[in-house]
Amino acid sequence: MAFNFDSCPERAGTDSTKWHKYANRDVIPCWIADMDFVSPPAVVEAIQRRAAHGVFGYPAQRDEVFESIVRYMRRRHGWEIRPEWITFMSSLVPGIHGAIRCASKSGETVVTTSPAYPPFLTAPTLSERNAIKCEMVLVNGYWTFDWAKLEEACAQSASRVLLLCNPYNPLARVFKRDELERLATLAKKYDLTVCSDEIHCDLILDPQARHTVFASLNEDTASRTVTLMAASKTYNIAGLTCGFAIISDAGLRTRFRRILQGLSLDQNMFGLAATKAAFDDGEEWRLACIDYLRGNLDLIEKELKEMPGVILHQRPQSSFLAWLDVRALGFEDPHAEFEKGGVGLSNGTDFGGPGYVRINFGCPRSRLQEILNRMKRVVAKAKK
Ligand SMILES: Cc1ncc(COP(=O)(O)O)c(C=O)c1O
């Protein structure tokens, strides 16, 4: 079946966070991480069937949706899980907080990396934990961990939790198995619980890269890991608020559920129906979407050649987000300058990366071309 990613419905005025921000302004939004594409037909049909029923009482988590996730993990990731390991949540951010709170006490330390998806930076302090932020480094053209600094942080006597974004937002890195094994060794050596956020794991753009589920590495790693996943990024259903944690260790799972009980263990019936439909019948769409995103990335790389001072240090290996180093443009507030030029990017400062912006390229190519044209005009005006 052919899918049309070139043409998307108008999103302005449709309760979209991304588009609402610039309502009535000539700014093309390419910030928050959802795509402008229509979800897979199977997802749309599942939602339509649910909506046509017309009765929207409290939802049940039926066996079918657990079985769908178990099958998907086996098929996509070669990971054998049991249905009872799964905990549904309204979304993944509460899961990050839950993982921190169930594995540490107030005043203890969470090790995280930077730049990072903003809740990775704010969740520790909101939970009254200390945070050690280790900067990611570029080695041979790839973003990776600063191993010495990371070990130093993990070795601190108050360190209890390590936050991992696998694949990594905003650097779009798909970590190699040996990098993850090195992390697993650190976690074991310093007895840390790992929160592995794998929400971006099904949009792997680099044909040479393969996603490894952190918890699947070995038994010790599984027993100390909270894996967070959702169909939301890949199949573009973030608005249906349905994510889940997979925790094999019964003790850790009980503690996690106790923390989230009454706060976020509910999700809605549309989210459950859409997750099942995406995992059961979304594969053809997923592959077509990846193909389209690769084409968008090619366009970005081509156009960046005409934007001196805008540097993509590493071609994104996953998702639909690219992290651009614009320090050489000499702007005091690059995000604001691009916004003035009609482009609504994510501000690197929010990710702990001042001087950077993040572009969301999950949109029709013609829109991306217009975004890049506008960016070129802003770049041309920079003093440098
Ligand atoms: C790494 C990561 N985790 C979690 C989320 C958000 O997940 P949710 O909408 O389920 O809270 C995002 C969204 O961009 C993300 O990039």
The ligand as a Gaussian input file, in Angstrom:
#p B3LYP/6-31G(d) Opt

LIG

0 1
 C       12.849000      10.702000      25.189000
 C       11.412000      11.086000      25.355000
 N       10.695000      10.553000      26.361000
 C        9.402000      10.870000      26.549000
 C        8.759000      11.754000      25.705000
 C        7.344000      12.121000      25.939000
 O        6.579000      11.042000      26.166000
 P        5.071000      11.228000      26.639000
 O        4.399000      12.146000      25.686000
 O        4.553000       9.833000      26.577000
 O        5.126000      11.758000      28.035000
 C        9.466000      12.346000      24.657000
 C        8.808000      13.313000      23.786000
 O        9.410000      14.006000      23.016000
 C       10.822000      11.995000      24.469000
 O       11.541000      12.503000      23.466000

